[in-house]
Amino acid sequence: MTATTTVPVPAGLVATRRERSRVGRPHARLVWHLAATAIIWLTSLVVVALWVAGGGLQALIALDAETLNTFGRLSGLVSANLLLYQVLLMARVPVFERGFGRDGIARMHRFVGFWSFWLFSAHIVLQTLGYAATAGINPFVQLWEFVWDYPGMLLATAGTLLLLLVVATSIRRARRRLRYESWHLLHLYGYLGVGLAVPHMLWTGADFTAHPLASVYWWALWGATAVAVLVFRVGLPLARSLRHDLRVSTVARDGDRGVAVTMAGRGLHRMPVRAGQFFVWRFLDGPGWTRGHPFSLAAAPDGRSLTVAARLVGDGTHRLASLRPGTRVLIEGPYGEMTADVRIGRKLLLIGAGAGVAPLIALAEEAAWAPGEATLLVRDHAEGDALRRGEIARLERDRGLRYAALVGPRAPGVSPWLPAGHAGWKGADLLRYVAPDLDQYDVFLCGPGPWMDAVRADLRRAGVASTRIHAESFTV
Ligand SMILES: Cc1cc2nc3c(=O)[nH]c(=O)nc-3n(C[C@H](O)[C@H](O)[C@H](O)COP(=O)(O)OP(=O)(O)OC[C@H]3O[C@@H](n4cnc5c(N)ncnc54)[C@H](O)[C@@H]3O)c2cc1C
């Protein structure tokens, strides 16, 4: 621990009534979560019901080639449903964003993605074997006939190859070898893959053509997915960017390896944004502007400007340092559920690593707490790396923030989230030492994914309930 200070909070910096009323509203998230989960489960049940209505069960017990076909159809249907949900989950649809949070969506996207791929593979194999057995021909001949003679199958084959590419590059080892930009571009082909793979079902699948309700369901889901992508990923961000006309106003160094960018815009007091949230930013400063980068707000939004602080790690962040005032900015967002609304009590333990401190500072600025009720732990490799030092000092001085920097290389001990200088500590003990009444705290956690996993494990060991841990990972 390097420093802790407590001073009285001056008038004007105490929480407003609006802020106080926000404390303890986690049930709203539960409602969103239930709604999002219900949508996915209920529509999956609809798919199975349509399959049953199409005679799927009878075919199953026939124990002949039709059994292979009906299994093949079922796996294809569930896979197609999941594939469309894959796209919907990433379309920034508010019900999913609020229900699962970004980290939850990312985990689900990965899980659902691999499942839909295996079911999709089973669909191809089972349908080929089933049709080949019925026709009494070699399965390879059958596969060839599928591709060339069945409506929509050439498109579906192209779609399958694209989806294969996406799955192969999403395997962790392959993902690590690829630059983020290359991986992301390949991943976008997944949209095209889904778009190409789905129509063959609508044109040829017995489960679609046989039952009018089935056709309605699938066309509606396909259409809703396409509309959601267009509306939430393209239309709304563009409209919001035009409405607020954000421009860079100042660019300043932040620590030895960081930069802070402040932007001003029109009618920002009407923007529904909270401290703790992030946007995907595109700065129109020349070629390459199309590559958006997520950055969290590094200051509580004040209705006049938005500020981000970034650690300089690669091309995208280095570009920030050379932005000129007046540069136009496009935004996607705000996203993220790590806001002060989600806390259950008043006491705050804010734990961040590297640039992860940025949203925690914004949260500390916006949230209601009395002197000594908020504690900030910041993990950095070197003292000079620290971001937002000026703002931290101001919060210590003006509001009585308790602050400790955990600086140095990684600890070899039991708690890898601590620096080597703290290797003698068990992380859970250190957390209890910093906040002896830990069960009265809401913990906000932000930084790289693996580091957060280690902190979360120690928080759980120290007895913090998972409902009290609110997190945003900077790892994609
Ligand atoms: C929700 C969220 C909020 C974030 N907030 C902040 C913040 O406030 N301050 C900050 O310094 N950093 C933040 N980051 C991380 C930041 O987005 C990346 O460091 C940045 O995009 C790196 O880009 P680069 O071209 O400079 O580096 P590169 O060398 O290209 O990439 C370095 C690493 O950053 C990640 N990355 C690169 N491009 C993107 C992208 N477009 N989207 C997501 N990840 C990417 C990849 O994992 C990559 O391995 C946040 C990340 C997320 C997911």
The ligand as an SDF file (V2000), in Angstrom:
LIG
                    3D

 53 58  0  0  0  0  0  0  0  0999 V2000
  -15.1250   -2.5900  -23.2700 C   0  0  0  0  0  0  0  0  0  0  0  0
  -13.6950   -2.1050  -23.4510 C   0  0  0  0  0  0  0  0  0  0  0  0
  -13.3200   -0.8840  -22.9250 C   0  0  0  0  0  0  0  0  0  0  0  0
  -12.0170   -0.4480  -23.0760 C   0  0  0  0  0  0  0  0  0  0  0  0
  -11.6550    0.7420  -22.5300 N   0  0  0  0  0  0  0  0  0  0  0  0
  -10.3770    1.1720  -22.6140 C   0  0  0  0  0  0  0  0  0  0  0  0
   -9.9560    2.4120  -22.0340 C   0  0  0  0  0  0  0  0  0  0  0  0
  -10.7420    3.1460  -21.4430 O   0  0  0  0  0  0  0  0  0  0  0  0
   -8.6480    2.7510  -22.1560 N   0  0  0  0  0  0  0  0  0  0  0  0
   -7.7470    1.9640  -22.8100 C   0  0  0  0  0  0  0  0  0  0  0  0
   -6.5600    2.3090  -22.8870 O   0  0  0  0  0  0  0  0  0  0  0  0
   -8.1150    0.7980  -23.3700 N   0  0  0  0  0  0  0  0  0  0  0  0
   -9.3970    0.3890  -23.3010 C   0  0  0  0  0  0  0  0  0  0  0  0
   -9.7730   -0.8010  -23.8890 N   0  0  0  0  0  0  0  0  0  0  0  0
   -8.7630   -1.5600  -24.6460 C   0  0  0  0  0  0  0  0  0  0  0  0
   -8.5710   -0.8720  -25.9890 C   0  0  0  0  0  0  0  0  0  0  0  0
   -9.7580   -0.9650  -26.7520 O   0  0  0  0  0  0  0  0  0  0  0  0
   -7.4340   -1.5050  -26.7780 C   0  0  0  0  0  0  0  0  0  0  0  0
   -6.2630   -1.3930  -26.0200 O   0  0  0  0  0  0  0  0  0  0  0  0
   -7.2310   -0.7850  -28.0780 C   0  0  0  0  0  0  0  0  0  0  0  0
   -8.3260   -1.0000  -28.9360 O   0  0  0  0  0  0  0  0  0  0  0  0
   -5.9380   -1.2660  -28.6860 C   0  0  0  0  0  0  0  0  0  0  0  0
   -5.8450   -0.8390  -30.0220 O   0  0  0  0  0  0  0  0  0  0  0  0
   -4.4240   -0.6000  -30.6940 P   0  0  0  0  0  0  0  0  0  0  0  0
   -4.6160   -0.5490  -32.1720 O   0  0  0  0  0  0  0  0  0  0  0  0
   -3.7240    0.5670  -30.0830 O   0  0  0  0  0  0  0  0  0  0  0  0
   -3.5630   -1.8380  -30.2570 O   0  0  0  0  0  0  0  0  0  0  0  0
   -3.3210   -3.2330  -30.9580 P   0  0  0  0  0  0  0  0  0  0  0  0
   -1.8620   -3.5300  -30.8160 O   0  0  0  0  0  0  0  0  0  0  0  0
   -3.9310   -3.2800  -32.3020 O   0  0  0  0  0  0  0  0  0  0  0  0
   -4.1320   -4.1790  -30.0070 O   0  0  0  0  0  0  0  0  0  0  0  0
   -3.7210   -4.4710  -28.6970 C   0  0  0  0  0  0  0  0  0  0  0  0
   -4.8030   -5.3640  -28.1080 C   0  0  0  0  0  0  0  0  0  0  0  0
   -5.9740   -4.5760  -27.9130 O   0  0  0  0  0  0  0  0  0  0  0  0
   -7.1380   -5.2930  -28.3250 C   0  0  0  0  0  0  0  0  0  0  0  0
   -7.8110   -4.5490  -29.4060 N   0  0  0  0  0  0  0  0  0  0  0  0
   -7.2630   -3.9880  -30.4950 C   0  0  0  0  0  0  0  0  0  0  0  0
   -8.1890   -3.3760  -31.2540 N   0  0  0  0  0  0  0  0  0  0  0  0
   -9.3670   -3.5790  -30.6180 C   0  0  0  0  0  0  0  0  0  0  0  0
  -10.7140   -3.2250  -30.8970 C   0  0  0  0  0  0  0  0  0  0  0  0
  -11.0470   -2.5360  -31.9760 N   0  0  0  0  0  0  0  0  0  0  0  0
  -11.6820   -3.6420  -30.0420 N   0  0  0  0  0  0  0  0  0  0  0  0
  -11.3660   -4.3320  -28.9400 C   0  0  0  0  0  0  0  0  0  0  0  0
  -10.1070   -4.6890  -28.6180 N   0  0  0  0  0  0  0  0  0  0  0  0
   -9.1250   -4.3290  -29.4370 C   0  0  0  0  0  0  0  0  0  0  0  0
   -6.7020   -6.6460  -28.8120 C   0  0  0  0  0  0  0  0  0  0  0  0
   -6.9240   -7.5900  -27.7950 O   0  0  0  0  0  0  0  0  0  0  0  0
   -5.2330   -6.5060  -29.0600 C   0  0  0  0  0  0  0  0  0  0  0  0
   -4.5290   -7.6730  -28.7800 O   0  0  0  0  0  0  0  0  0  0  0  0
  -11.0690   -1.2490  -23.7630 C   0  0  0  0  0  0  0  0  0  0  0  0
  -11.4520   -2.4640  -24.3050 C   0  0  0  0  0  0  0  0  0  0  0  0
  -12.7500   -2.8960  -24.1520 C   0  0  0  0  0  0  0  0  0  0  0  0
  -13.1430   -4.2350  -24.7320 C   0  0  0  0  0  0  0  0  0  0  0  0
  1  2  1  0
  2  3  1  0
  2 52  2  0
  3  4  2  0
  4  5  1  0
  4 50  1  0
  5  6  2  0
  6  7  1  0
  6 13  1  0
  7  8  2  0
  7  9  1  0
  9 10  1  0
 10 11  2  0
 10 12  1  0
 12 13  2  0
 13 14  1  0
 14 15  1  0
 14 50  1  0
 15 16  1  0
 16 17  1  0
 16 18  1  0
 18 19  1  0
 18 20  1  0
 20 21  1  0
 20 22  1  0
 22 23  1  0
 23 24  1  0
 24 25  2  0
 24 26  1  0
 24 27  1  0
 27 28  1  0
 28 29  2  0
 28 30  1  0
 28 31  1  0
 31 32  1  0
 32 33  1  0
 33 34  1  0
 33 48  1  0
 34 35  1  0
 35 36  1  0
 35 46  1  0
 36 37  1  0
 36 45  1  0
 37 38  2  0
 38 39  1  0
 39 40  1  0
 39 45  2  0
 40 41  1  0
 40 42  2  0
 42 43  1  0
 43 44  2  0
 44 45  1  0
 46 47  1  0
 46 48  1  0
 48 49  1  0
 50 51  2  0
 51 52  1  0
 52 53  1  0
M  END
$$$$
